[in-house]
Amino acid sequence: MRRTYILSFILVALVFIPTVCSQGGQDETSRAVAGGGVTVSGWTGKVDAREASQGMTLNSAKFAKEGDAFHIVTGPAITYWNPANKASGDYTVSAKFREPKFMNLNTHPHPYGILIGGNDLGTDQQSYLYCAAYGDGKFIVRGFGPAPFQMNGRGTPDPAVNKAAVGQPVEQEIAMSVKGDKVTCSINKKDVWTGAKSDLVMAGKLKSTDGVYGLRSAHNTEVFVTGLKKTKN
């Protein structure tokens, strides 16, 4: 009887363990944002599958327009895009990101950045590649195809990536380029990562480097994005 009681207690305790998300080997609970949702015309988004399975939705994060900036507050890790924003062939997609108070919503650095090559977005077969910066001087290149895949581990330090003390503002200029058989991420005008297109466009990774471009934010982040644009290379 005592053994049965202990087992039942353990099972109940496991049910009520809070959902956490891992970023760079660290765990932190995602917190839904009050007054969330997508309020910018033409834009939509998708919460990462793991967090969606725990009840997180687009309304658990905020995507709004404030002046000339997109104001993103998460919530769950999420991608945002406008289906009209497409790029093909050789191109560069760039934007500026400002974290008003580094780590104001989290206990460790979380990244934000640009996604390219978006295909079947919003479905369980979506594929895309993104490059994102952390306010502690690291960056990450990662994709979904539809399962996640890493291209540079879980965060690589580079002197080009700006750093800030906790609570201080930090800005990054991020660009992703496709030219010939190369895909490149640059941060603050320095190429920090380059990969071969043949290593990206394959089963389990990207369907193509042609596709929709947009924005990516990890969980529990706040960032203002300005100047999102596409240029031909």
ChimeraX attribute file (.defattr): number of C-alpha atoms within 10 A of each C-alpha:
attribute: neighborCount
match mode: 1-to-1
recipient: residues
	/A:1	5
	/A:2	7
	/A:3	8
	/A:4	8
	/A:5	9
	/A:6	10
	/A:7	11
	/A:8	11
	/A:9	11
	/A:10	10
	/A:11	10
	/A:12	10
	/A:13	10
	/A:14	9
	/A:15	8
	/A:16	8
	/A:17	8
	/A:18	10
	/A:19	13
	/A:20	15
	/A:21	17
	/A:22	11
	/A:23	16
	/A:24	13
	/A:25	7
	/A:26	11
	/A:27	13
	/A:28	16
	/A:29	16
	/A:30	24
	/A:31	18
	/A:32	20
	/A:33	17
	/A:34	13
	/A:35	10
	/A:36	19
	/A:37	18
	/A:38	20
	/A:39	12
	/A:40	13
	/A:41	9
	/A:42	11
	/A:43	16
	/A:44	19
	/A:45	21
	/A:46	18
	/A:47	24
	/A:48	16
	/A:49	15
	/A:50	14
	/A:51	19
	/A:52	16
	/A:53	10
	/A:54	11
	/A:55	10
	/A:56	20
	/A:57	20
	/A:58	23
	/A:59	18
	/A:60	24
	/A:61	28
	/A:62	22
	/A:63	22
	/A:64	18
	/A:65	16
	/A:66	11
	/A:67	8
	/A:68	10
	/A:69	17
	/A:70	20
	/A:71	18
	/A:72	25
	/A:73	25
	/A:74	26
	/A:75	29
	/A:76	30
	/A:77	26
	/A:78	24
	/A:79	24
	/A:80	23
	/A:81	22
	/A:82	16
	/A:83	16
	/A:84	11
	/A:85	16
	/A:86	17
	/A:87	21
	/A:88	15
	/A:89	13
	/A:90	17
	/A:91	18
	/A:92	21
	/A:93	23
	/A:94	24
	/A:95	19
	/A:96	20
	/A:97	25
	/A:98	20
	/A:99	24
	/A:100	15
	/A:101	18
	/A:102	26
	/A:103	23
	/A:104	17
	/A:105	19
	/A:106	16
	/A:107	13
	/A:108	18
	/A:109	22
	/A:110	26
	/A:111	25
	/A:112	31
	/A:113	30
	/A:114	27
	/A:115	27
	/A:116	30
	/A:117	25
	/A:118	29
	/A:119	21
	/A:120	14
	/A:121	21
	/A:122	16
	/A:123	10
	/A:124	11
	/A:125	14
	/A:126	18
	/A:127	26
	/A:128	29
	/A:129	27
	/A:130	25
	/A:131	28
	/A:132	28
	/A:133	29
	/A:134	27
	/A:135	27
	/A:136	21
	/A:137	18
	/A:138	21
	/A:139	29
	/A:140	25
	/A:141	25
	/A:142	19
	/A:143	24
	/A:144	18
	/A:145	22
	/A:146	19
	/A:147	13
	/A:148	13
	/A:149	16
	/A:150	14
	/A:151	18
	/A:152	14
	/A:153	12
	/A:154	14
	/A:155	21
	/A:156	16
	/A:157	14
	/A:158	14
	/A:159	12
	/A:160	17
	/A:161	25
	/A:162	18
	/A:163	19
	/A:164	17
	/A:165	12
	/A:166	16
	/A:167	13
	/A:168	14
	/A:169	17
	/A:170	21
	/A:171	22
	/A:172	25
	/A:173	21
	/A:174	25
	/A:175	27
	/A:176	27
	/A:177	23
	/A:178	26
	/A:179	14
	/A:180	12
	/A:181	11
	/A:182	15
	/A:183	22
	/A:184	19
	/A:185	26
	/A:186	21
	/A:187	25
	/A:188	16
	/A:189	13
	/A:190	15
	/A:191	15
	/A:192	20
	/A:193	18
	/A:194	16
	/A:195	15
	/A:196	13
	/A:197	18
	/A:198	11
	/A:199	13
	/A:200	22
	/A:201	15
	/A:202	12
	/A:203	9
	/A:204	16
	/A:205	21
	/A:206	25
	/A:207	21
	/A:208	18
	/A:209	25
	/A:210	19
	/A:211	22
	/A:212	21
	/A:213	30
	/A:214	27
	/A:215	23
	/A:216	23
	/A:217	24
	/A:218	24
	/A:219	29
	/A:220	26
	/A:221	25
	/A:222	26
	/A:223	25
	/A:224	20
	/A:225	23
	/A:226	17
	/A:227	14
	/A:228	18
	/A:229	13
	/A:230	18
	/A:231	11
	/A:232	13
	/A:233	11
